[in-house]
């Protein structure tokens, strides 16, 4: 069945031209890596393509092949060329259709979508769906698609795919680090990837703003009565006063989760007065993808997220109570 899905995805690409490639809003390492890896394979096949995201490429990922060519919406949410529409769209690393954000303004009303993703909450919204829910990253799926298309990897695409694997496995430490992932990493290193430099750049280095927002967030670390749930929160003012960006929040949710005895760690990011993004990490007893889905979000069993439109105190109360219920039912 997986082999057939790969063939259908390859046929979708071979039989069409002039593609739009989009990934999810607030893109992370896997989203940008998968975007440029898809652009790379299309270029090798002589296809025309445009890469687009609702927001900017995080600065730490701007070393990736042609990442500077990923177009973004302007400050008012308008696409760079509003009259341009694409019939052939490839969505990568988007757990559901809503995750493409406002990039869908560039989709033709009759657009056909190739949906490439690894999130278990993906509902298969594409004309063709290449989904592998136990894959560590969407980059892992693209590795297999490149093999299916019989393309020879160079250092550019190998670095992109390695970056996706590295970031979504937490430096090859999370439970999604399978033997297949390590075999792929080995091939990518043989293709010329500089693994130590990528690990230093993506996982070890910290900006001053990131350090200050981490200090502020940790000062608000709170535990449930049974010490099994821990959370912290930040808001837009914290980012501004710390000189930090949204990019600097990546990894902050791991601090509460890493405390011994904690089963679920959460980060609440308030945007304005009534929009709160919730990031969740589980030690394994609680399926946080199910928790996120209850609140309209999605993700993985151990890493998921959602966005709510209530005031921050109410959001914290609702989500903590639901997680506590999930723990009590174990």
Buried (B, 14 or more C-beta within 10 A) or exposed (E): EEEEBBEBBBEBBEEBBEBBBBBBBBBBBBBBBBBBBBBBBBBBBEBEBBBBBBBBBBEBBEBBBBBEEBBBBEEEEEBEEEEEBBBBBBBBBBBBBBBBBBBBBBBEEEBBBBBBBBBBBBEEBBEBBBBBEEBBBBBBBBBBBBBBBEBEBEBBBBBBBBBBBBBBBBBBEBEBBBEBBEEBBEBBEEBEBEBEEBBEBBBEEEBEBBBBBBEBBEEEBEBBEEEBBBBBBBBEEBBEEBBBBBBBBBBBBBBBBEEEEBBBBBBBBBBEEEBBBBBBBBBEEBBBBBBBBEBEBBBBBBBBBBBBEBBBEEBBEBBBEBBBEBBEEE
